Amino acid sequence: MDQSASETLAPAGGRLAEALACPVRWRRSSRARRVSLRIDPRAGEVVVTLPPRAARRAGMALLNTHAAWVRERLAALSPHIPFAPGEQVPLGGVPHLVRHEPEEHGRAVRLEPGAIVVPGPAESLPARIAGFLRAEARRRVQTLVTGHAAALGVRAKAVRIKDTRSRWGSCAPDGTLAFSWRLVMAPDWVLDYVVAHEVAHLKELNHSDRFWAHVARLTPHRDAAVAWLRVHGPGLLRVG
């Protein structure tokens, strides 16, 4: 869906939304050719996309038809993990306790064995953890990009760290690589695979046999990482 051309409408859904015990977000997209629905795991809500001239009743009909599927998918979502003291936030696949040290003003967020220590005021804690994880993701991703690119004799134009909803990584035609910061919470070998996959696109911007040969040369984790992301990836969107 074209996010830049979409319109977020007021939550609605009437009896259906109440029966599902979740909000329904309505979006109108100029690129949509049919009514569709999906689950947004990050927000824990149903998103209904309407073409420009479609009536909302068409979306309601689709929701009614697939109500059982919606309930099942919502029930399967991982619990939301806020950035708050006492919560367990994964880093490299290992749970880390969030520890708040309010008396340590002016100090940086730091890692200790099994813990992320956040100094300063309580109100700044969520933003500081998010910033720390983004910076850690950039550091780890850049190290992997450098190593894998050298192995293939290629070079990335730039490396971007984003908060994407549908892609863990991407490679633009100009050689710019982009990765979700949330990958820093996955096991290291999962991050290694995603980075290797995108770096291989610098050599082959397709999914040909030659491309997959480059991926195999860079990392042995393809099958396991794909399986892990399929099962656990949606849970990463529920953190923060």
DRENPA-3360 file (N, C-alpha, C; in nm, 2 decimals, always signed):
BEGIN
1 = MDQSASET = +0.08/-0.12/+0.00/+0.00/+0.00/+0.00/+0.09/+0.12/+0.00 ~ +0.04/+0.22/-0.07/+0.12/+0.35/-0.08/+0.09/+0.43/+0.04 ~ +0.18/+0.43/+0.14/+0.16/+0.50/+0.27/+0.15/+0.65/+0.24 ~ +0.22/+0.71/+0.15/+0.22/+0.85/+0.13/+0.09/+0.90/+0.07 ~ +0.01/+0.80/+0.01/-0.11/+0.84/-0.05/-0.23/+0.79/+0.02 ~ -0.21/+0.74/+0.14/-0.32/+0.68/+0.22/-0.38/+0.78/+0.32 ~ -0.50/+0.75/+0.36/-0.57/+0.83/+0.46/-0.61/+0.74/+0.57 ~ -0.57/+0.78/+0.69/-0.61/+0.71/+0.81/-0.74/+0.76/+0.86;
9 = LAPAGGRL = -0.84/+0.68/+0.86/-0.97/+0.73/+0.91/-0.99/+0.69/+1.05 ~ -1.09/+0.75/+1.11/-1.12/+0.73/+1.26/-1.15/+0.58/+1.28 ~ -1.10/+0.52/+1.39/-1.13/+0.39/+1.42/-1.28/+0.36/+1.42 ~ -1.32/+0.25/+1.37/-1.46/+0.22/+1.37/-1.48/+0.07/+1.36 ~ -1.60/+0.02/+1.35/-1.62/-0.12/+1.34/-1.74/-0.17/+1.40 ~ -1.80/-0.08/+1.48/-1.93/-0.12/+1.55/-1.93/-0.24/+1.62 ~ -2.03/-0.33/+1.60/-2.05/-0.45/+1.68/-1.93/-0.55/+1.65 ~ -1.88/-0.54/+1.52/-1.77/-0.64/+1.49/-1.65/-0.60/+1.57;
17 = AEALACPV = -1.61/-0.48/+1.57/-1.49/-0.44/+1.65/-1.51/-0.48/+1.80 ~ -1.63/-0.46/+1.85/-1.65/-0.50/+1.99/-1.63/-0.65/+2.01 ~ -1.69/-0.72/+1.91/-1.68/-0.87/+1.92/-1.54/-0.92/+1.91 ~ -1.46/-0.85/+1.83/-1.32/-0.88/+1.82/-1.23/-0.83/+1.93 ~ -1.29/-0.74/+2.01/-1.21/-0.68/+2.12/-1.08/-0.61/+2.08 ~ -1.09/-0.54/+1.96/-0.97/-0.47/+1.91/-1.02/-0.36/+1.82 ~ -0.93/-0.26/+1.81/-0.97/-0.15/+1.71/-0.96/-0.19/+1.57 ~ -1.03/-0.13/+1.48/-1.03/-0.15/+1.34/-0.98/-0.02/+1.28;
25 = RWRRSSRA = -0.87/-0.02/+1.21/-0.82/+0.10/+1.14/-0.85/+0.10/+1.00 ~ -0.92/+0.20/+0.95/-0.96/+0.21/+0.81/-0.86/+0.30/+0.73 ~ -0.82/+0.25/+0.62/-0.72/+0.33/+0.54/-0.78/+0.33/+0.39 ~ -0.76/+0.44/+0.33/-0.80/+0.46/+0.19/-0.68/+0.48/+0.11 ~ -0.65/+0.40/+0.01/-0.53/+0.41/-0.07/-0.56/+0.43/-0.22 ~ -0.50/+0.52/-0.28/-0.52/+0.54/-0.42/-0.46/+0.43/-0.51 ~ -0.38/+0.35/-0.45/-0.31/+0.23/-0.53/-0.39/+0.10/-0.51 ~ -0.48/+0.10/-0.41/-0.56/-0.02/-0.39/-0.66/-0.05/-0.50;
33 = RRVSLRID = -0.67/-0.17/-0.55/-0.76/-0.21/-0.65/-0.88/-0.30/-0.59 ~ -0.86/-0.34/-0.47/-0.97/-0.42/-0.41/-0.96/-0.39/-0.26 ~ -1.07/-0.43/-0.19/-1.07/-0.42/-0.04/-0.99/-0.53/+0.01 ~ -0.91/-0.50/+0.11/-0.82/-0.60/+0.18/-0.81/-0.57/+0.33 ~ -0.77/-0.68/+0.40/-0.75/-0.66/+0.54/-0.62/-0.73/+0.58 ~ -0.56/-0.68/+0.69/-0.44/-0.74/+0.74/-0.44/-0.72/+0.89 ~ -0.35/-0.79/+0.96/-0.33/-0.76/+1.10/-0.20/-0.68/+1.12 ~ -0.21/-0.57/+1.19/-0.09/-0.50/+1.22/-0.03/-0.55/+1.36;
41 = PRAGEVVV = +0.07/-0.63/+1.36/+0.12/-0.69/+1.48/+0.17/-0.58/+1.58 ~ +0.23/-0.47/+1.53/+0.29/-0.37/+1.61/+0.18/-0.30/+1.69 ~ +0.07/-0.27/+1.63/-0.04/-0.19/+1.69/-0.14/-0.29/+1.76 ~ -0.14/-0.42/+1.71/-0.24/-0.51/+1.77/-0.38/-0.48/+1.72 ~ -0.39/-0.44/+1.59/-0.52/-0.40/+1.54/-0.54/-0.45/+1.40 ~ -0.67/-0.45/+1.35/-0.70/-0.49/+1.22/-0.70/-0.37/+1.13 ~ -0.64/-0.38/+1.01/-0.63/-0.27/+0.92/-0.71/-0.31/+0.79 ~ -0.81/-0.23/+0.76/-0.88/-0.25/+0.64/-0.85/-0.14/+0.54;
49 = TLPPRAAR = -0.81/-0.18/+0.42/-0.77/-0.09/+0.31/-0.88/-0.09/+0.21 ~ -0.92/+0.03/+0.17/-1.02/+0.05/+0.07/-0.97/+0.13/-0.05 ~ -1.01/+0.08/-0.17/-0.98/+0.16/-0.29/-1.05/+0.30/-0.28 ~ -1.01/+0.39/-0.37/-1.07/+0.53/-0.36/-1.22/+0.54/-0.35 ~ -1.29/+0.45/-0.43/-1.44/+0.47/-0.44/-1.51/+0.36/-0.37 ~ -1.44/+0.27/-0.29/-1.51/+0.17/-0.22/-1.58/+0.22/-0.10 ~ -1.70/+0.17/-0.07/-1.78/+0.21/+0.05/-1.73/+0.13/+0.17 ~ -1.74/+0.19/+0.29/-1.69/+0.12/+0.40/-1.77/-0.01/+0.43;
57 = RAGMALLN = -1.89/-0.02/+0.38/-1.97/-0.14/+0.40/-1.90/-0.26/+0.33 ~ -1.82/-0.24/+0.23/-1.75/-0.35/+0.16/-1.64/-0.40/+0.26 ~ -1.58/-0.31/+0.33/-1.48/-0.35/+0.43/-1.55/-0.43/+0.54 ~ -1.66/-0.38/+0.59/-1.74/-0.45/+0.69/-1.77/-0.59/+0.65 ~ -1.81/-0.61/+0.52/-1.85/-0.74/+0.47/-1.73/-0.83/+0.47 ~ -1.61/-0.78/+0.44/-1.49/-0.86/+0.44/-1.45/-0.90/+0.58 ~ -1.47/-0.81/+0.67/-1.44/-0.84/+0.81/-1.53/-0.95/+0.86 ~ -1.66/-0.94/+0.83/-1.76/-1.04/+0.88/-1.72/-1.17/+0.82;
65 = THAAWVRE = -1.68/-1.18/+0.69/-1.65/-1.30/+0.63/-1.53/-1.37/+0.69 ~ -1.43/-1.29/+0.73/-1.31/-1.34/+0.79/-1.29/-1.32/+0.94 ~ -1.40/-1.30/+1.01/-1.40/-1.28/+1.15/-1.32/-1.38/+1.23 ~ -1.34/-1.51/+1.19/-1.28/-1.62/+1.27/-1.13/-1.61/+1.25 ~ -1.08/-1.58/+1.12/-0.94/-1.57/+1.09/-0.88/-1.45/+1.17 ~ -0.95/-1.34/+1.18/-0.90/-1.23/+1.25/-0.89/-1.26/+1.40 ~ -0.99/-1.32/+1.46/-0.97/-1.36/+1.60/-0.85/-1.45/+1.62 ~ -0.84/-1.55/+1.53/-0.72/-1.64/+1.55/-0.59/-1.57/+1.54;
73 = RLAALSPH = -0.58/-1.48/+1.44/-0.45/-1.41/+1.43/-0.42/-1.31/+1.54 ~ -0.52/-1.25/+1.59/-0.51/-1.16/+1.71/-0.47/-1.23/+1.83 ~ -0.53/-1.35/+1.85/-0.50/-1.43/+1.97/-0.36/-1.48/+1.96 ~ -0.30/-1.50/+1.84/-0.17/-1.55/+1.83/-0.06/-1.45/+1.84 ~ -0.09/-1.32/+1.85/+0.01/-1.22/+1.87/+0.08/-1.23/+2.00 ~ +0.21/-1.21/+1.99/+0.29/-1.21/+2.12/+0.25/-1.10/+2.21 ~ +0.27/-1.11/+2.34/+0.24/-1.00/+2.43/+0.32/-0.88/+2.40 ~ +0.26/-0.76/+2.42/+0.33/-0.64/+2.41/+0.43/-0.62/+2.52;
81 = IPFAPGEQ = +0.56/-0.59/+2.48/+0.66/-0.57/+2.58/+0.70/-0.42/+2.58 ~ +0.66/-0.34/+2.67/+0.70/-0.20/+2.67/+0.84/-0.17/+2.72 ~ +0.89/-0.06/+2.68/+1.02/-0.02/+2.73/+1.00/+0.04/+2.87 ~ +1.01/-0.04/+2.97/+0.98/+0.00/+3.11/+1.06/-0.08/+3.21 ~ +1.09/-0.02/+3.32/+1.17/-0.09/+3.42/+1.11/-0.23/+3.46 ~ +1.20/-0.33/+3.47/+1.15/-0.46/+3.51/+1.11/-0.55/+3.39 ~ +1.10/-0.49/+3.27/+1.06/-0.57/+3.15/+1.19/-0.64/+3.10 ~ +1.17/-0.75/+3.02/+1.28/-0.82/+2.96/+1.28/-0.79/+2.81;
89 = VPLGGVPH = +1.38/-0.72/+2.76/+1.39/-0.68/+2.62/+1.51/-0.77/+2.56 ~ +1.48/-0.84/+2.45/+1.58/-0.92/+2.39/+1.69/-0.84/+2.32 ~ +1.81/-0.88/+2.32/+1.92/-0.82/+2.25/+2.01/-0.94/+2.20 ~ +2.02/-0.95/+2.07/+2.09/-1.07/+2.02/+2.03/-1.20/+2.05 ~ +1.89/-1.20/+2.07/+1.82/-1.32/+2.11/+1.82/-1.35/+2.26 ~ +1.89/-1.27/+2.34/+1.91/-1.30/+2.48/+1.83/-1.19/+2.56 ~ +1.73/-1.24/+2.65/+1.65/-1.14/+2.73/+1.74/-1.06/+2.82 ~ +1.72/-0.93/+2.82/+1.79/-0.83/+2.91/+1.69/-0.76/+2.99;
97 = LVRHEPEE = +1.71/-0.76/+3.12/+1.63/-0.69/+3.21/+1.65/-0.54/+3.20 ~ +1.54/-0.46/+3.19/+1.56/-0.31/+3.19/+1.57/-0.27/+3.33 ~ +1.68/-0.20/+3.36/+1.71/-0.15/+3.50/+1.72/+0.00/+3.49 ~ +1.64/+0.06/+3.58/+1.64/+0.21/+3.58/+1.73/+0.26/+3.70 ~ +1.82/+0.35/+3.67/+1.90/+0.41/+3.77/+1.88/+0.56/+3.77 ~ +1.77/+0.61/+3.84/+1.73/+0.75/+3.83/+1.84/+0.85/+3.88 ~ +1.92/+0.80/+3.97/+2.02/+0.89/+4.03/+2.14/+0.92/+3.94 ~ +2.16/+0.84/+3.84/+2.27/+0.85/+3.75/+2.25/+0.95/+3.64;
105 = HGRAVRLE = +2.23/+1.07/+3.67/+2.20/+1.17/+3.56/+2.32/+1.19/+3.47 ~ +2.29/+1.22/+3.34/+2.40/+1.25/+3.25/+2.48/+1.14/+3.20 ~ +2.45/+1.01/+3.24/+2.52/+0.90/+3.19/+2.45/+0.83/+3.08 ~ +2.53/+0.76/+2.99/+2.47/+0.69/+2.88/+2.41/+0.56/+2.92 ~ +2.31/+0.52/+2.84/+2.26/+0.38/+2.85/+2.37/+0.28/+2.83 ~ +2.37/+0.18/+2.91/+2.49/+0.08/+2.90/+2.43/-0.06/+2.92 ~ +2.52/-0.15/+2.87/+2.49/-0.29/+2.88/+2.57/-0.35/+3.00 ~ +2.50/-0.43/+3.08/+2.57/-0.51/+3.18/+2.52/-0.65/+3.16;
113 = PGAIVVPG = +2.59/-0.75/+3.21/+2.55/-0.89/+3.19/+2.40/-0.91/+3.22 ~ +2.32/-0.94/+3.12/+2.18/-0.97/+3.13/+2.09/-0.85/+3.16 ~ +2.15/-0.72/+3.14/+2.07/-0.61/+3.18/+2.10/-0.49/+3.08 ~ +2.00/-0.41/+3.06/+2.01/-0.28/+2.99/+1.99/-0.17/+3.10 ~ +2.09/-0.10/+3.13/+2.08/+0.00/+3.24/+2.06/+0.14/+3.19 ~ +1.95/+0.20/+3.23/+1.91/+0.33/+3.18/+1.91/+0.43/+3.29 ~ +2.01/+0.53/+3.29/+2.01/+0.63/+3.39/+1.91/+0.74/+3.35 ~ +1.90/+0.83/+3.45/+1.82/+0.96/+3.43/+1.67/+0.95/+3.46;
121 = PAESLPAR = +1.60/+1.05/+3.42/+1.45/+1.06/+3.46/+1.37/+0.94/+3.40 ~ +1.27/+0.90/+3.47/+1.18/+0.79/+3.43/+1.11/+0.83/+3.30 ~ +1.07/+0.95/+3.28/+1.00/+0.99/+3.16/+1.08/+0.97/+3.03 ~ +1.21/+0.97/+3.04/+1.29/+0.96/+2.92/+1.33/+0.82/+2.89 ~ +1.30/+0.73/+2.98/+1.35/+0.59/+2.97/+1.31/+0.52/+2.84 ~ +1.18/+0.53/+2.79/+1.14/+0.46/+2.67/+1.22/+0.51/+2.55 ~ +1.23/+0.65/+2.54/+1.31/+0.70/+2.42/+1.46/+0.67/+2.43 ~ +1.51/+0.66/+2.55/+1.65/+0.63/+2.56/+1.68/+0.49/+2.52;
129 = IAGFLRAE = +1.59/+0.40/+2.56/+1.61/+0.26/+2.52/+1.60/+0.24/+2.37 ~ +1.50/+0.31/+2.31/+1.48/+0.30/+2.17/+1.60/+0.35/+2.10 ~ +1.66/+0.47/+2.14/+1.78/+0.52/+2.08/+1.90/+0.43/+2.10 ~ +1.91/+0.37/+2.21/+2.02/+0.28/+2.24/+2.01/+0.16/+2.14 ~ +1.89/+0.10/+2.13/+1.88/-0.02/+2.04/+1.90/+0.02/+1.89 ~ +1.86/+0.13/+1.85/+1.89/+0.18/+1.71/+2.04/+0.19/+1.69 ~ +2.10/+0.25/+1.79/+2.25/+0.27/+1.77/+2.32/+0.14/+1.77 ~ +2.28/+0.05/+1.86/+2.34/-0.08/+1.86/+2.31/-0.16/+1.73;
137 = ARRRVQTL = +2.19/-0.15/+1.68/+2.16/-0.21/+1.55/+2.25/-0.15/+1.44 ~ +2.27/-0.02/+1.44/+2.35/+0.04/+1.33/+2.50/-0.02/+1.35 ~ +2.55/-0.02/+1.47/+2.68/-0.07/+1.49/+2.70/-0.21/+1.44 ~ +2.61/-0.30/+1.48/+2.62/-0.44/+1.44/+2.60/-0.46/+1.29 ~ +2.50/-0.40/+1.24/+2.47/-0.41/+1.10/+2.59/-0.36/+1.01 ~ +2.64/-0.25/+1.05/+2.75/-0.19/+0.97/+2.87/-0.28/+0.97 ~ +2.90/-0.34/+1.08/+3.01/-0.44/+1.09/+2.99/-0.56/+1.00 ~ +2.87/-0.61/+1.00/+2.84/-0.72/+0.91/+2.84/-0.68/+0.76;
145 = VTGHAAAL = +2.78/-0.57/+0.73/+2.78/-0.52/+0.59/+2.93/-0.51/+0.54 ~ +3.01/-0.45/+0.62/+3.15/-0.43/+0.58/+3.22/-0.57/+0.55 ~ +3.20/-0.66/+0.64/+3.26/-0.79/+0.62/+3.21/-0.87/+0.50 ~ +3.08/-0.87/+0.49/+3.02/-0.94/+0.38/+3.04/-0.88/+0.24 ~ +3.04/-0.74/+0.24/+3.07/-0.67/+0.12/+3.21/-0.70/+0.07 ~ +3.31/-0.70/+0.17/+3.45/-0.73/+0.13/+3.46/-0.87/+0.07 ~ +3.38/-0.96/+0.13/+3.39/-1.10/+0.08/+3.34/-1.11/-0.07 ~ +3.25/-1.03/-0.11/+3.20/-1.03/-0.24/+3.26/-0.93/-0.33;
153 = GVRAKAVR = +3.34/-0.84/-0.28/+3.41/-0.74/-0.36/+3.31/-0.64/-0.41 ~ +3.21/-0.60/-0.32/+3.11/-0.50/-0.35/+3.12/-0.39/-0.24 ~ +3.04/-0.28/-0.26/+3.04/-0.18/-0.17/+2.90/-0.12/-0.16 ~ +2.84/-0.10/-0.04/+2.71/-0.04/-0.03/+2.73/+0.11/-0.04 ~ +2.63/+0.18/-0.11/+2.64/+0.32/-0.12/+2.61/+0.39/+0.02 ~ +2.51/+0.33/+0.09/+2.48/+0.38/+0.23/+2.41/+0.27/+0.30 ~ +2.40/+0.28/+0.43/+2.33/+0.18/+0.52/+2.23/+0.26/+0.60 ~ +2.11/+0.23/+0.59/+2.00/+0.30/+0.67/+1.94/+0.20/+0.77;
161 = IKDTRSRW = +1.91/+0.26/+0.88/+1.84/+0.18/+0.99/+1.70/+0.24/+1.01 ~ +1.60/+0.16/+0.99/+1.46/+0.21/+0.99/+1.37/+0.13/+1.08 ~ +1.25/+0.16/+1.09/+1.15/+0.09/+1.17/+1.04/+0.04/+1.07 ~ +1.07/-0.05/+0.99/+0.98/-0.10/+0.89/+0.88/-0.20/+0.94 ~ +0.76/-0.21/+0.87/+0.66/-0.30/+0.92/+0.66/-0.43/+0.84 ~ +0.70/-0.43/+0.71/+0.69/-0.55/+0.63/+0.82/-0.61/+0.58 ~ +0.93/-0.53/+0.59/+1.05/-0.59/+0.54/+1.16/-0.58/+0.64 ~ +1.24/-0.68/+0.66/+1.35/-0.68/+0.75/+1.47/-0.61/+0.69;
169 = GSCAPDGT = +1.48/-0.62/+0.56/+1.59/-0.55/+0.49/+1.56/-0.53/+0.35 ~ +1.63/-0.44/+0.28/+1.61/-0.41/+0.14/+1.73/-0.36/+0.08 ~ +1.74/-0.37/-0.05/+1.86/-0.32/-0.13/+1.80/-0.24/-0.24 ~ +1.83/-0.11/-0.25/+1.78/-0.02/-0.36/+1.87/-0.04/-0.48 ~ +1.82/+0.00/-0.60/+1.90/-0.01/-0.72/+2.03/+0.07/-0.71 ~ +2.03/+0.18/-0.63/+2.15/+0.26/-0.63/+2.25/+0.20/-0.53 ~ +2.22/+0.09/-0.46/+2.32/+0.03/-0.37/+2.30/+0.07/-0.22 ~ +2.19/+0.14/-0.19/+2.16/+0.17/-0.06/+2.09/+0.05/+0.01;
177 = LAFSWRLV = +2.14/+0.01/+0.13/+2.09/-0.10/+0.21/+2.01/-0.04/+0.32 ~ +1.90/-0.10/+0.35/+1.81/-0.06/+0.47/+1.78/-0.18/+0.55 ~ +1.77/-0.16/+0.68/+1.74/-0.27/+0.77/+1.66/-0.22/+0.89 ~ +1.57/-0.31/+0.94/+1.49/-0.28/+1.05/+1.58/-0.28/+1.18 ~ +1.57/-0.18/+1.26/+1.65/-0.18/+1.39/+1.61/-0.30/+1.48 ~ +1.49/-0.35/+1.46/+1.44/-0.46/+1.55/+1.51/-0.59/+1.53 ~ +1.59/-0.60/+1.42/+1.67/-0.72/+1.40/+1.78/-0.73/+1.51 ~ +1.81/-0.62/+1.57/+1.91/-0.63/+1.68/+1.86/-0.71/+1.80;
185 = MAPDWVLD = +1.73/-0.73/+1.81/+1.68/-0.81/+1.91/+1.68/-0.96/+1.88 ~ +1.69/-0.99/+1.75/+1.69/-1.14/+1.71/+1.83/-1.20/+1.74 ~ +1.84/-1.33/+1.73/+1.97/-1.39/+1.75/+2.07/-1.34/+1.65 ~ +2.20/-1.34/+1.68/+2.30/-1.29/+1.59/+2.30/-1.35/+1.46 ~ +2.28/-1.48/+1.45/+2.28/-1.56/+1.33/+2.16/-1.52/+1.23 ~ +2.05/-1.47/+1.29/+1.94/-1.42/+1.21/+1.98/-1.29/+1.15 ~ +2.04/-1.20/+1.23/+2.08/-1.07/+1.17/+2.19/-1.10/+1.07 ~ +2.28/-1.19/+1.09/+2.38/-1.22/+0.99/+2.32/-1.26/+0.86;
193 = YVVAHEVA = +2.22/-1.35/+0.86/+2.15/-1.39/+0.74/+2.09/-1.27/+0.66 ~ +2.01/-1.19/+0.73/+1.94/-1.08/+0.67/+2.04/-0.98/+0.60 ~ +2.15/-0.95/+0.68/+2.25/-0.87/+0.62/+2.32/-0.93/+0.50 ~ +2.35/-1.06/+0.51/+2.41/-1.13/+0.40/+2.32/-1.13/+0.27 ~ +2.19/-1.15/+0.30/+2.09/-1.15/+0.19/+2.10/-1.02/+0.11 ~ +2.09/-0.91/+0.19/+2.09/-0.78/+0.12/+2.22/-0.74/+0.06 ~ +2.33/-0.78/+0.12/+2.46/-0.75/+0.06/+2.48/-0.83/-0.07 ~ +2.42/-0.95/-0.08/+2.43/-1.03/-0.20/+2.35/-0.97/-0.31;
201 = HLKELNHS = +2.25/-0.89/-0.28/+2.18/-0.81/-0.38/+2.27/-0.70/-0.45 ~ +2.37/-0.66/-0.38/+2.47/-0.57/-0.44/+2.54/-0.63/-0.56 ~ +2.54/-0.77/-0.56/+2.60/-0.84/-0.67/+2.50/-0.89/-0.77 ~ +2.39/-0.93/-0.72/+2.28/-0.97/-0.81/+2.15/-0.92/-0.75 ~ +2.09/-0.82/-0.82/+1.96/-0.76/-0.78/+1.84/-0.84/-0.82 ~ +1.84/-0.97/-0.78/+1.74/-1.06/-0.82/+1.74/-1.18/-0.72 ~ +1.67/-1.28/-0.75/+1.67/-1.40/-0.67/+1.71/-1.52/-0.75 ~ +1.81/-1.50/-0.84/+1.85/-1.61/-0.93/+1.94/-1.71/-0.85;
209 = DRFWAHVA = +1.97/-1.82/-0.92/+2.06/-1.92/-0.86/+2.20/-1.85/-0.82 ~ +2.24/-1.76/-0.91/+2.37/-1.69/-0.88/+2.36/-1.61/-0.75 ~ +2.24/-1.55/-0.73/+2.22/-1.47/-0.60/+2.23/-1.57/-0.48 ~ +2.15/-1.68/-0.49/+2.15/-1.77/-0.37/+2.29/-1.83/-0.35 ~ +2.37/-1.85/-0.45/+2.51/-1.90/-0.43/+2.59/-1.80/-0.36 ~ +2.57/-1.67/-0.38/+2.64/-1.57/-0.31/+2.60/-1.57/-0.16 ~ +2.47/-1.58/-0.14/+2.42/-1.59/+0.00/+2.48/-1.71/+0.07 ~ +2.48/-1.82/+0.01/+2.54/-1.94/+0.07/+2.69/-1.92/+0.10;
217 = RLTPHRDA = +2.76/-1.85/+0.02/+2.90/-1.82/+0.04/+2.92/-1.73/+0.17 ~ +2.82/-1.64/+0.19/+2.84/-1.55/+0.30/+2.79/-1.60/+0.43 ~ +2.68/-1.69/+0.43/+2.63/-1.73/+0.56/+2.57/-1.87/+0.55 ~ +2.58/-1.95/+0.65/+2.52/-2.09/+0.65/+2.38/-2.09/+0.71 ~ +2.33/-1.97/+0.75/+2.21/-1.97/+0.84/+2.08/-1.95/+0.76 ~ +2.08/-1.96/+0.63/+1.96/-1.92/+0.56/+1.83/-1.99/+0.61 ~ +1.83/-2.12/+0.60/+1.70/-2.19/+0.63/+1.66/-2.17/+0.78 ~ +1.75/-2.17/+0.87/+1.72/-2.16/+1.01/+1.67/-2.01/+1.04;
225 = AVAWLRVH = +1.73/-1.92/+0.97/+1.70/-1.78/+1.00/+1.56/-1.74/+0.94 ~ +1.53/-1.80/+0.82/+1.40/-1.77/+0.76/+1.29/-1.84/+0.84 ~ +1.32/-1.96/+0.90/+1.22/-2.02/+0.98/+1.20/-1.94/+1.11 ~ +1.31/-1.89/+1.17/+1.30/-1.82/+1.29/+1.22/-1.69/+1.27 ~ +1.24/-1.62/+1.17/+1.17/-1.49/+1.14/+1.02/-1.52/+1.11 ~ +0.99/-1.63/+1.05/+0.85/-1.66/+1.02/+0.78/-1.68/+1.15 ~ +0.84/-1.75/+1.25/+0.77/-1.78/+1.38/+0.78/-1.66/+1.48 ~ +0.90/-1.61/+1.49/+0.93/-1.51/+1.60/+0.93/-1.36/+1.55;
233 = GPGLLRVG = +0.94/-1.34/+1.42/+0.95/-1.21/+1.37/+0.84/-1.12/+1.41 ~ +0.71/-1.16/+1.40/+0.60/-1.07/+1.44/+0.62/-1.03/+1.59 ~ +0.68/-1.11/+1.67/+0.70/-1.07/+1.81/+0.79/-0.96/+1.83 ~ +0.89/-0.94/+1.74/+0.98/-0.83/+1.75/+0.90/-0.70/+1.73 ~ +0.79/-0.70/+1.65/+0.71/-0.58/+1.63/+0.63/-0.54/+1.75 ~ +0.63/-0.63/+1.85/+0.55/-0.60/+1.97/+0.63/-0.54/+2.08 ~ +0.76/-0.52/+2.06/+0.85/-0.47/+2.16/+0.86/-0.32/+2.14 ~ +0.84/-0.25/+2.26/+0.86/-0.10/+2.25/+0.73/-0.03/+2.23;
% end
